[in-house]
Amino acid sequence: MLEYAAEWGNLNIVRALLDAGADLHRSFEGKTALTHALTGGHVAVAELLVSRGATLGEADRRAIEVLVVRIDKLGADAAGSNGGDLGDERRLR
């Protein structure tokens, strides 16, 4: 349950589950609640989990490595689809 709430970024449910004694280190799909929160971009949930003692385990590290590889590939694919030009840098100024 905690992993689902973390994956969807529901801070109130995560807090309630932790208060009820949910296991921070339980793994679902090879990832703990912390990794589900991080990969979903739910910073407040991740901060709460860490404040309650969550840490990244080996399964979490592998999940994050896979995510990084996928992001790198998406970046390479995007660069290749427009001739390697990622945009006009003048727009960034």
N, C-alpha and C positions, 0 to 999 in steps of 0.2 A: 504494500500500500504506500509506504513512504517513498519508494522509488517512483511510482506513478505521480504522486503529488509533486515531487521535485522536478520530474520531467515536464510537467505542465506549468510549473512555476507558481503553484498555489501556496503562498507563504503561510496563510492562516491554517490550512490543513496540515502542512509540514510541522508547524509549531505544535498543533494539537496532538499529532501523532508522536512527536518527540516527548511531549509532556506525559503521554500515556505509556512511554517506555519503548517506543519503536527502536529496532536494532539499526544503528547507523552504518554498520559494516556489512549488512546483508546485501547480497549481489543479485541483480536481476538482469538478464541478458548480458552477463559479464561485466556489469557496471554497478557501482553503488549509487545511492541517492545523490552523493556529491557530484559524481561524474554526470549523472543525468541532468542535474541542475546546471553544471558548467557547460555541457554541450548544448543545452537549450538556451543558454545566455541569461539564465535567471540568477543574477548576481546576489540579490538580497537573500534568496533561498540558500545559495552556496555559503554566504557569510554566516547565516544562522546555523547551518550544518557544521561549519568549522568551529563556530563558537561553542557548539555542543560536543566537540571532540572528533568530528569526522576527519579522516585523513585519506590520502590517495593510496590505494593498495596497488599491487602488481597488475591486477585485472584492469583497474582504472587507467594506469599508465599505458597499457596496450590499447585501450579504447581511445585515449587521447592521441596516441601516435597514429592510429588509423584515421582519425578525424583530421589531423594535420596533413597527412598524405593526401587525403581527399581534397582539402582546401588548396594545397599546392597544385594538384592536378586541375582543379577548376580554374585557378589563375592561369596556368599554362594554356588550357583550352581557350580561355577568353582572349589571351594575348594572340594565340594562333588564328582565331576566327576573324580578327581585324588586322591581319598583317603584322602583328607584333606591336602595333601602336595602341597603347593603353589610354590614349587620350591626349589632348592638347594641354601641356603642363601650365600654360598661361591661365587656364581656367582655375587653377589651384591658388593663384595669387590674389 
